[in-house]
Amino acid sequence: MLNITEVRIKPINKGNFLCYASILLDNSLVIDGIELHDGEKGRYIYMPLNPKRRKTRKNSSYPINNEAREQILKNISDEYDKELEE
């Protein structure tokens, strides 16, 4: 289980693209440039892209299992919803 200590949101709200997000893991590592989208089957995330491989959509970082991906998605979605309420 990931220890996500902070989530920061930059709302975009263009079509199904909701926001950019960054997460802080264990107060030690930041993953920046995560995209939150809303689709027909619910929300989903795109992890940051490798700047040298944007044409092939190669991620620079990514969760190694679905549990970690779901945890990141939940934390970002919750923070996005909280931001909208304010």
Gaussian input, Z-matrix of N, CA and C with variables (Angstrom, degrees):
# hf/3-21g

backbone

0 1
 N
 C     1     B1
 C     2     B2     1     A1
 N     3     B3     2     A2     1     D1
 C     4     B4     3     A3     2     D2
 C     5     B5     4     A4     3     D3
 N     6     B6     5     A5     4     D4
 C     7     B7     6     A6     5     D5
 C     8     B8     7     A7     6     D6
 N     9     B9     8     A8     7     D7
 C    10    B10     9     A9     8     D8
 C    11    B11    10    A10     9     D9
 N    12    B12    11    A11    10    D10
 C    13    B13    12    A12    11    D11
 C    14    B14    13    A13    12    D12
 N    15    B15    14    A14    13    D13
 C    16    B16    15    A15    14    D14
 C    17    B17    16    A16    15    D15
 N    18    B18    17    A17    16    D16
 C    19    B19    18    A18    17    D17
 C    20    B20    19    A19    18    D18
 N    21    B21    20    A20    19    D19
 C    22    B22    21    A21    20    D20
 C    23    B23    22    A22    21    D21
 N    24    B24    23    A23    22    D22
 C    25    B25    24    A24    23    D23
 C    26    B26    25    A25    24    D24
 N    27    B27    26    A26    25    D25
 C    28    B28    27    A27    26    D26
 C    29    B29    28    A28    27    D27
 N    30    B30    29    A29    28    D28
 C    31    B31    30    A30    29    D29
 C    32    B32    31    A31    30    D30
 N    33    B33    32    A32    31    D31
 C    34    B34    33    A33    32    D32
 C    35    B35    34    A34    33    D33
 N    36    B36    35    A35    34    D34
 C    37    B37    36    A36    35    D35
 C    38    B38    37    A37    36    D36
 N    39    B39    38    A38    37    D37
 C    40    B40    39    A39    38    D38
 C    41    B41    40    A40    39    D39
 N    42    B42    41    A41    40    D40
 C    43    B43    42    A42    41    D41
 C    44    B44    43    A43    42    D42
 N    45    B45    44    A44    43    D43
 C    46    B46    45    A45    44    D44
 C    47    B47    46    A46    45    D45
 N    48    B48    47    A47    46    D46
 C    49    B49    48    A48    47    D47
 C    50    B50    49    A49    48    D48
 N    51    B51    50    A50    49    D49
 C    52    B52    51    A51    50    D50
 C    53    B53    52    A52    51    D51
 N    54    B54    53    A53    52    D52
 C    55    B55    54    A54    53    D53
 C    56    B56    55    A55    54    D54
 N    57    B57    56    A56    55    D55
 C    58    B58    57    A57    56    D56
 C    59    B59    58    A58    57    D57
 N    60    B60    59    A59    58    D58
 C    61    B61    60    A60    59    D59
 C    62    B62    61    A61    60    D60
 N    63    B63    62    A62    61    D61
 C    64    B64    63    A63    62    D62
 C    65    B65    64    A64    63    D63
 N    66    B66    65    A65    64    D64
 C    67    B67    66    A66    65    D65
 C    68    B68    67    A67    66    D66
 N    69    B69    68    A68    67    D67
 C    70    B70    69    A69    68    D68
 C    71    B71    70    A70    69    D69
 N    72    B72    71    A71    70    D70
 C    73    B73    72    A72    71    D71
 C    74    B74    73    A73    72    D72
 N    75    B75    74    A74    73    D73
 C    76    B76    75    A75    74    D74
 C    77    B77    76    A76    75    D75
 N    78    B78    77    A77    76    D76
 C    79    B79    78    A78    77    D77
 C    80    B80    79    A79    78    D78
 N    81    B81    80    A80    79    D79
 C    82    B82    81    A81    80    D80
 C    83    B83    82    A82    81    D81
 N    84    B84    83    A83    82    D82
 C    85    B85    84    A84    83    D83
 C    86    B86    85    A85    84    D84
 N    87    B87    86    A86    85    D85
 C    88    B88    87    A87    86    D86
 C    89    B89    88    A88    87    D87
 N    90    B90    89    A89    88    D88
 C    91    B91    90    A90    89    D89
 C    92    B92    91    A91    90    D90
 N    93    B93    92    A92    91    D91
 C    94    B94    93    A93    92    D92
 C    95    B95    94    A94    93    D93
 N    96    B96    95    A95    94    D94
 C    97    B97    96    A96    95    D95
 C    98    B98    97    A97    96    D96
 N    99    B99    98    A98    97    D97
 C   100   B100    99    A99    98    D98
 C   101   B101   100   A100    99    D99
 N   102   B102   101   A101   100   D100
 C   103   B103   102   A102   101   D101
 C   104   B104   103   A103   102   D102
 N   105   B105   104   A104   103   D103
 C   106   B106   105   A105   104   D104
 C   107   B107   106   A106   105   D105
 N   108   B108   107   A107   106   D106
 C   109   B109   108   A108   107   D107
 C   110   B110   109   A109   108   D108
 N   111   B111   110   A110   109   D109
 C   112   B112   111   A111   110   D110
 C   113   B113   112   A112   111   D111
 N   114   B114   113   A113   112   D112
 C   115   B115   114   A114   113   D113
 C   116   B116   115   A115   114   D114
 N   117   B117   116   A116   115   D115
 C   118   B118   117   A117   116   D116
 C   119   B119   118   A118   117   D117
 N   120   B120   119   A119   118   D118
 C   121   B121   120   A120   119   D119
 C   122   B122   121   A121   120   D120
 N   123   B123   122   A122   121   D121
 C   124   B124   123   A123   122   D122
 C   125   B125   124   A124   123   D123
 N   126   B126   125   A125   124   D124
 C   127   B127   126   A126   125   D125
 C   128   B128   127   A127   126   D126
 N   129   B129   128   A128   127   D127
 C   130   B130   129   A129   128   D128
 C   131   B131   130   A130   129   D129
 N   132   B132   131   A131   130   D130
 C   133   B133   132   A132   131   D131
 C   134   B134   133   A133   132   D132
 N   135   B135   134   A134   133   D133
 C   136   B136   135   A135   134   D134
 C   137   B137   136   A136   135   D135
 N   138   B138   137   A137   136   D136
 C   139   B139   138   A138   137   D137
 C   140   B140   139   A139   138   D138
 N   141   B141   140   A140   139   D139
 C   142   B142   141   A141   140   D140
 C   143   B143   142   A142   141   D141
 N   144   B144   143   A143   142   D142
 C   145   B145   144   A144   143   D143
 C   146   B146   145   A145   144   D144
 N   147   B147   146   A146   145   D145
 C   148   B148   147   A147   146   D146
 C   149   B149   148   A148   147   D147
 N   150   B150   149   A149   148   D148
 C   151   B151   150   A150   149   D149
 C   152   B152   151   A151   150   D150
 N   153   B153   152   A152   151   D151
 C   154   B154   153   A153   152   D152
 C   155   B155   154   A154   153   D153
 N   156   B156   155   A155   154   D154
 C   157   B157   156   A156   155   D155
 C   158   B158   157   A157   156   D156
 N   159   B159   158   A158   157   D157
 C   160   B160   159   A159   158   D158
 C   161   B161   160   A160   159   D159
 N   162   B162   161   A161   160   D160
 C   163   B163   162   A162   161   D161
 C   164   B164   163   A163   162   D162
 N   165   B165   164   A164   163   D163
 C   166   B166   165   A165   164   D164
 C   167   B167   166   A166   165   D165
 N   168   B168   167   A167   166   D166
 C   169   B169   168   A168   167   D167
 C   170   B170   169   A169   168   D168
 N   171   B171   170   A170   169   D169
 C   172   B172   171   A171   170   D170
 C   173   B173   172   A172   171   D171
 N   174   B174   173   A173   172   D172
 C   175   B175   174   A174   173   D173
 C   176   B176   175   A175   174   D174
 N   177   B177   176   A176   175   D175
 C   178   B178   177   A177   176   D176
 C   179   B179   178   A178   177   D177
 N   180   B180   179   A179   178   D178
 C   181   B181   180   A180   179   D179
 C   182   B182   181   A181   180   D180
 N   183   B183   182   A182   181   D181
 C   184   B184   183   A183   182   D182
 C   185   B185   184   A184   183   D183
 N   186   B186   185   A185   184   D184
 C   187   B187   186   A186   185   D185
 C   188   B188   187   A187   186   D186
 N   189   B189   188   A188   187   D187
 C   190   B190   189   A189   188   D188
 C   191   B191   190   A190   189   D189
 N   192   B192   191   A191   190   D190
 C   193   B193   192   A192   191   D191
 C   194   B194   193   A193   192   D192
 N   195   B195   194   A194   193   D193
 C   196   B196   195   A195   194   D194
 C   197   B197   196   A196   195   D195
 N   198   B198   197   A197   196   D196
 C   199   B199   198   A198   197   D197
 C   200   B200   199   A199   198   D198
 N   201   B201   200   A200   199   D199
 C   202   B202   201   A201   200   D200
 C   203   B203   202   A202   201   D201
 N   204   B204   203   A203   202   D202
 C   205   B205   204   A204   203   D203
 C   206   B206   205   A205   204   D204
 N   207   B207   206   A206   205   D205
 C   208   B208   207   A207   206   D206
 C   209   B209   208   A208   207   D207
 N   210   B210   209   A209   208   D208
 C   211   B211   210   A210   209   D209
 C   212   B212   211   A211   210   D210
 N   213   B213   212   A212   211   D211
 C   214   B214   213   A213   212   D212
 C   215   B215   214   A214   213   D213
 N   216   B216   215   A215   214   D214
 C   217   B217   216   A216   215   D215
 C   218   B218   217   A217   216   D216
 N   219   B219   218   A218   217   D217
 C   220   B220   219   A219   218   D218
 C   221   B221   220   A220   219   D219
 N   222   B222   221   A221   220   D220
 C   223   B223   222   A222   221   D221
 C   224   B224   223   A223   222   D222
 N   225   B225   224   A224   223   D223
 C   226   B226   225   A225   224   D224
 C   227   B227   226   A226   225   D225
 N   228   B228   227   A227   226   D226
 C   229   B229   228   A228   227   D227
 C   230   B230   229   A229   228   D228
 N   231   B231   230   A230   229   D229
 C   232   B232   231   A231   230   D230
 C   233   B233   232   A232   231   D231
 N   234   B234   233   A233   232   D232
 C   235   B235   234   A234   233   D233
 C   236   B236   235   A235   234   D234
 N   237   B237   236   A236   235   D235
 C   238   B238   237   A237   236   D236
 C   239   B239   238   A238   237   D237
 N   240   B240   239   A239   238   D238
 C   241   B241   240   A240   239   D239
 C   242   B242   241   A241   240   D240
 N   243   B243   242   A242   241   D241
 C   244   B244   243   A243   242   D242
 C   245   B245   244   A244   243   D243
 N   246   B246   245   A245   244   D244
 C   247   B247   246   A246   245   D245
 C   248   B248   247   A247   246   D246
 N   249   B249   248   A248   247   D247
 C   250   B250   249   A249   248   D248
 C   251   B251   250   A250   249   D249
 N   252   B252   251   A251   250   D250
 C   253   B253   252   A252   251   D251
 C   254   B254   253   A253   252   D252
 N   255   B255   254   A254   253   D253
 C   256   B256   255   A255   254   D254
 C   257   B257   256   A256   255   D255

   B1=1.4531
   B2=1.5284
   B3=1.3157
   B4=1.4616
   B5=1.5207
   B6=1.3183
   B7=1.4496
   B8=1.5304
   B9=1.3361
   B10=1.4636
   B11=1.5202
   B12=1.3335
   B13=1.4587
   B14=1.5220
   B15=1.3369
   B16=1.4698
   B17=1.5231
   B18=1.3313
   B19=1.4631
   B20=1.5168
   B21=1.3299
   B22=1.4668
   B23=1.5195
   B24=1.3203
   B25=1.4608
   B26=1.5287
   B27=1.3430
   B28=1.4655
   B29=1.5272
   B30=1.3436
   B31=1.4602
   B32=1.5241
   B33=1.3322
   B34=1.4610
   B35=1.5363
   B36=1.3353
   B37=1.4626
   B38=1.5283
   B39=1.3292
   B40=1.4668
   B41=1.5149
   B42=1.3212
   B43=1.4598
   B44=1.5176
   B45=1.3316
   B46=1.4642
   B47=1.5318
   B48=1.3345
   B49=1.4618
   B50=1.5231
   B51=1.3253
   B52=1.4584
   B53=1.5237
   B54=1.3501
   B55=1.4570
   B56=1.5206
   B57=1.3287
   B58=1.4591
   B59=1.5184
   B60=1.3180
   B61=1.4552
   B62=1.5171
   B63=1.3264
   B64=1.4584
   B65=1.5252
   B66=1.3235
   B67=1.4570
   B68=1.5248
   B69=1.3206
   B70=1.4464
   B71=1.5224
   B72=1.3268
   B73=1.4615
   B74=1.5209
   B75=1.3307
   B76=1.4704
   B77=1.5243
   B78=1.3267
   B79=1.4625
   B80=1.5235
   B81=1.3497
   B82=1.4561
   B83=1.5202
   B84=1.3177
   B85=1.4565
   B86=1.5175
   B87=1.3348
   B88=1.4681
   B89=1.5250
   B90=1.3214
   B91=1.4626
   B92=1.5224
   B93=1.3220
   B94=1.4588
   B95=1.5215
   B96=1.3261
   B97=1.4598
   B98=1.5182
   B99=1.3262
   B100=1.4632
   B101=1.5272
   B102=1.3161
   B103=1.4626
   B104=1.5227
   B105=1.3328
   B106=1.4653
   B107=1.5220
   B108=1.3349
   B109=1.4629
   B110=1.5228
   B111=1.3237
   B112=1.4614
   B113=1.5214
   B114=1.3290
   B115=1.4526
   B116=1.5131
   B117=1.3144
   B118=1.4648
   B119=1.5253
   B120=1.3297
   B121=1.4706
   B122=1.5237
   B123=1.3240
   B124=1.4568
   B125=1.5160
   B126=1.3028
   B127=1.4587
   B128=1.5284
   B129=1.3340
   B130=1.4620
   B131=1.5296
   B132=1.3260
   B133=1.4553
   B134=1.5248
   B135=1.3293
   B136=1.4617
   B137=1.5216
   B138=1.3029
   B139=1.4523
   B140=1.5340
   B141=1.3542
   B142=1.4667
   B143=1.5270
   B144=1.3204
   B145=1.4612
   B146=1.5218
   B147=1.3049
   B148=1.4477
   B149=1.5231
   B150=1.3359
   B151=1.4703
   B152=1.5287
   B153=1.3034
   B154=1.4631
   B155=1.5233
   B156=1.3329
   B157=1.4607
   B158=1.5189
   B159=1.2924
   B160=1.4701
   B161=1.5300
   B162=1.3073
   B163=1.4659
   B164=1.5226
   B165=1.3160
   B166=1.4674
   B167=1.5195
   B168=1.3232
   B169=1.4727
   B170=1.5331
   B171=1.3124
   B172=1.4586
   B173=1.5291
   B174=1.3281
   B175=1.4582
   B176=1.5201
   B177=1.3406
   B178=1.4569
   B179=1.5226
   B180=1.3125
   B181=1.4654
   B182=1.5179
   B183=1.3240
   B184=1.4581
   B185=1.5250
   B186=1.3325
   B187=1.4657
   B188=1.5311
   B189=1.3156
   B190=1.4648
   B191=1.5149
   B192=1.3353
   B193=1.4663
   B194=1.5275
   B195=1.3094
   B196=1.4633
   B197=1.5294
   B198=1.3295
   B199=1.4626
   B200=1.5335
   B201=1.3228
   B202=1.4650
   B203=1.5279
   B204=1.3241
   B205=1.4715
   B206=1.5316
   B207=1.3145
   B208=1.4691
   B209=1.5219
   B210=1.3299
   B211=1.4629
   B212=1.5298
   B213=1.3215
   B214=1.4638
   B215=1.5278
   B216=1.3289
   B217=1.4634
   B218=1.5231
   B219=1.3201
   B220=1.4668
   B221=1.5287
   B222=1.3195
   B223=1.4623
   B224=1.5230
   B225=1.3175
   B226=1.4617
   B227=1.5288
   B228=1.3278
   B229=1.4736
   B230=1.5193
   B231=1.3254
   B232=1.4694
   B233=1.5286
   B234=1.3326
   B235=1.4704
   B236=1.5307
   B237=1.3291
   B238=1.4658
   B239=1.5218
   B240=1.3343
   B241=1.4696
   B242=1.5226
   B243=1.3215
   B244=1.4671
   B245=1.5265
   B246=1.3217
   B247=1.4643
   B248=1.5357
   B249=1.3347
   B250=1.4610
   B251=1.5237
   B252=1.3180
   B253=1.4669
   B254=1.5291
   B255=1.3310
   B256=1.4773
   B257=1.4992
   A1=109.61
   A2=115.67
   A3=121.63
   A4=110.48
   A5=115.82
   A6=120.81
   A7=107.65
   A8=115.39
   A9=121.55
   A10=107.03
   A11=116.16
   A12=120.41
   A13=113.62
   A14=117.08
   A15=119.70
   A16=109.67
   A17=115.38
   A18=122.23
   A19=107.35
   A20=116.39
   A21=121.27
   A22=108.64
   A23=115.30
   A24=122.98
   A25=110.23
   A26=115.57
   A27=121.48
   A28=106.89
   A29=117.76
   A30=120.80
   A31=112.77
   A32=116.43
   A33=123.30
   A34=109.45
   A35=116.73
   A36=123.45
   A37=113.64
   A38=115.57
   A39=121.88
   A40=107.52
   A41=116.79
   A42=120.55
   A43=109.64
   A44=115.98
   A45=118.33
   A46=112.17
   A47=117.87
   A48=123.23
   A49=107.89
   A50=117.29
   A51=121.34
   A52=114.06
   A53=117.07
   A54=118.72
   A55=112.22
   A56=114.13
   A57=122.04
   A58=106.44
   A59=116.53
   A60=120.39
   A61=110.22
   A62=114.51
   A63=120.68
   A64=106.63
   A65=115.43
   A66=120.14
   A67=108.84
   A68=115.41
   A69=122.86
   A70=107.52
   A71=116.61
   A72=121.96
   A73=109.69
   A74=116.57
   A75=122.83
   A76=113.63
   A77=117.37
   A78=121.71
   A79=112.15
   A80=117.07
   A81=120.27
   A82=115.07
   A83=118.11
   A84=121.47
   A85=110.13
   A86=116.16
   A87=121.63
   A88=109.15
   A89=116.10
   A90=122.15
   A91=105.38
   A92=115.17
   A93=122.22
   A94=109.63
   A95=116.87
   A96=120.88
   A97=114.30
   A98=117.58
   A99=121.12
   A100=107.26
   A101=117.30
   A102=121.75
   A103=110.00
   A104=116.16
   A105=122.41
   A106=108.01
   A107=116.19
   A108=122.78
   A109=109.63
   A110=115.80
   A111=122.30
   A112=107.81
   A113=116.97
   A114=121.10
   A115=112.11
   A116=116.33
   A117=121.92
   A118=112.31
   A119=116.42
   A120=120.69
   A121=112.61
   A122=117.20
   A123=121.20
   A124=111.92
   A125=114.75
   A126=120.61
   A127=111.37
   A128=113.91
   A129=119.84
   A130=107.99
   A131=116.01
   A132=120.91
   A133=110.70
   A134=114.38
   A135=123.15
   A136=105.85
   A137=116.85
   A138=121.02
   A139=108.68
   A140=117.19
   A141=120.53
   A142=112.03
   A143=114.54
   A144=120.24
   A145=111.47
   A146=115.54
   A147=122.17
   A148=106.76
   A149=118.89
   A150=120.01
   A151=113.83
   A152=117.67
   A153=120.29
   A154=112.16
   A155=117.55
   A156=120.95
   A157=112.87
   A158=118.22
   A159=121.77
   A160=112.69
   A161=117.59
   A162=119.97
   A163=112.11
   A164=117.27
   A165=120.60
   A166=112.09
   A167=117.04
   A168=123.93
   A169=111.69
   A170=116.59
   A171=123.42
   A172=108.63
   A173=117.55
   A174=121.75
   A175=111.08
   A176=115.75
   A177=120.43
   A178=111.04
   A179=117.29
   A180=123.01
   A181=107.42
   A182=115.52
   A183=119.15
   A184=109.78
   A185=117.24
   A186=121.03
   A187=109.80
   A188=116.28
   A189=119.13
   A190=113.20
   A191=117.61
   A192=119.41
   A193=110.04
   A194=115.24
   A195=120.79
   A196=111.95
   A197=117.36
   A198=120.67
   A199=110.57
   A200=116.72
   A201=120.62
   A202=110.30
   A203=117.78
   A204=121.62
   A205=110.40
   A206=117.06
   A207=120.94
   A208=111.56
   A209=116.96
   A210=120.30
   A211=110.48
   A212=117.32
   A213=121.09
   A214=110.11
   A215=116.96
   A216=121.86
   A217=111.47
   A218=117.38
   A219=121.43
   A220=110.91
   A221=117.06
   A222=120.35
   A223=111.64
   A224=117.63
   A225=121.07
   A226=110.25
   A227=118.07
   A228=121.55
   A229=111.25
   A230=116.62
   A231=120.55
   A232=111.06
   A233=116.67
   A234=120.39
   A235=110.64
   A236=117.16
   A237=120.84
   A238=110.58
   A239=117.32
   A240=121.28
   A241=111.03
   A242=116.66
   A243=121.44
   A244=109.86
   A245=116.64
   A246=121.86
   A247=110.95
   A248=117.10
   A249=121.36
   A250=112.05
   A251=116.73
   A252=121.51
   A253=111.96
   A254=116.51
   A255=120.27
   A256=112.94
   D1=135.91
   D2=179.34
   D3=-77.22
   D4=146.68
   D5=172.78
   D6=-105.52
   D7=87.49
   D8=-179.90
   D9=-84.45
   D10=109.72
   D11=-173.86
   D12=-92.58
   D13=-17.09
   D14=177.82
   D15=-159.06
   D16=146.03
   D17=175.17
   D18=-130.43
   D19=130.34
   D20=175.64
   D21=-118.71
   D22=140.19
   D23=-173.82
   D24=-121.89
   D25=139.40
   D26=169.49
   D27=-124.58
   D28=97.57
   D29=-178.13
   D30=-58.50
   D31=139.46
   D32=178.32
   D33=-119.83
   D34=-53.09
   D35=177.18
   D36=52.68
   D37=57.18
   D38=173.90
   D39=-119.14
   D40=106.28
   D41=-176.75
   D42=64.13
   D43=-126.45
   D44=-179.65
   D45=-92.03
   D46=1.66
   D47=177.70
   D48=-85.38
   D49=110.26
   D50=-174.03
   D51=-89.15
   D52=-46.06
   D53=-175.90
   D54=-167.15
   D55=163.98
   D56=164.52
   D57=-95.42
   D58=149.70
   D59=178.04
   D60=-141.19
   D61=154.76
   D62=169.45
   D63=-130.11
   D64=146.32
   D65=178.51
   D66=-123.93
   D67=147.28
   D68=175.70
   D69=-110.16
   D70=125.34
   D71=-179.59
   D72=-105.29
   D73=126.82
   D74=177.28
   D75=50.18
   D76=33.91
   D77=-177.90
   D78=51.48
   D79=28.27
   D80=-173.29
   D81=-135.10
   D82=-29.27
   D83=-172.84
   D84=-135.92
   D85=129.37
   D86=178.39
   D87=-105.12
   D88=134.08
   D89=169.04
   D90=-113.89
   D91=115.42
   D92=-173.98
   D93=-112.43
   D94=150.33
   D95=174.68
   D96=90.77
   D97=21.48
   D98=175.44
   D99=-77.94
   D100=134.43
   D101=179.64
   D102=-104.69
   D103=134.96
   D104=174.77
   D105=-105.99
   D106=126.73
   D107=-179.59
   D108=-124.77
   D109=157.69
   D110=176.55
   D111=-117.58
   D112=121.43
   D113=-178.71
   D114=-120.55
   D115=-174.50
   D116=-179.14
   D117=-62.20
   D118=-31.36
   D119=-178.29
   D120=-100.77
   D121=12.30
   D122=179.85
   D123=114.78
   D124=-169.88
   D125=-177.37
   D126=-79.28
   D127=153.08
   D128=176.54
   D129=-151.96
   D130=163.97
   D131=-178.86
   D132=-119.80
   D133=151.45
   D134=167.16
   D135=-113.17
   D136=129.39
   D137=177.39
   D138=-78.91
   D139=163.08
   D140=-178.05
   D141=-60.17
   D142=146.51
   D143=-178.94
   D144=-93.08
   D145=149.59
   D146=172.43
   D147=-71.22
   D148=120.94
   D149=-175.49
   D150=-61.83
   D151=-22.45
   D152=179.91
   D153=-84.76
   D154=-10.56
   D155=-176.43
   D156=-129.72
   D157=34.56
   D158=-177.85
   D159=-60.87
   D160=-33.43
   D161=-177.86
   D162=-66.86
   D163=-27.36
   D164=-179.78
   D165=-101.55
   D166=3.06
   D167=-179.55
   D168=53.54
   D169=52.66
   D170=177.76
   D171=-90.44
   D172=120.20
   D173=-179.18
   D174=-71.91
   D175=144.30
   D176=176.74
   D177=-87.27
   D178=-24.16
   D179=174.79
   D180=-149.72
   D181=152.81
   D182=-177.47
   D183=-164.62
   D184=153.10
   D185=175.76
   D186=-71.81
   D187=146.38
   D188=-177.16
   D189=-90.82
   D190=-6.05
   D191=175.64
   D192=-148.63
   D193=165.93
   D194=-175.92
   D195=-66.86
   D196=-32.46
   D197=179.17
   D198=-61.14
   D199=-44.44
   D200=179.04
   D201=-66.07
   D202=-42.22
   D203=178.31
   D204=-60.63
   D205=-44.36
   D206=179.71
   D207=-64.57
   D208=-37.57
   D209=178.84
   D210=-66.00
   D211=-43.42
   D212=177.14
   D213=-61.84
   D214=-46.53
   D215=178.62
   D216=-58.06
   D217=-45.74
   D218=-178.89
   D219=-63.05
   D220=-46.41
   D221=-179.07
   D222=-62.90
   D223=-43.10
   D224=179.37
   D225=-68.30
   D226=-43.78
   D227=178.93
   D228=-60.97
   D229=-43.89
   D230=179.53
   D231=-61.81
   D232=-43.85
   D233=179.98
   D234=-67.37
   D235=-37.84
   D236=176.91
   D237=-62.50
   D238=-46.44
   D239=178.38
   D240=-61.39
   D241=-41.41
   D242=179.48
   D243=-63.04
   D244=-41.38
   D245=179.22
   D246=-62.59
   D247=-39.22
   D248=179.62
   D249=-66.13
   D250=-32.69
   D251=-178.51
   D252=-69.57
   D253=-27.37
   D254=-175.50
   D255=-76.30

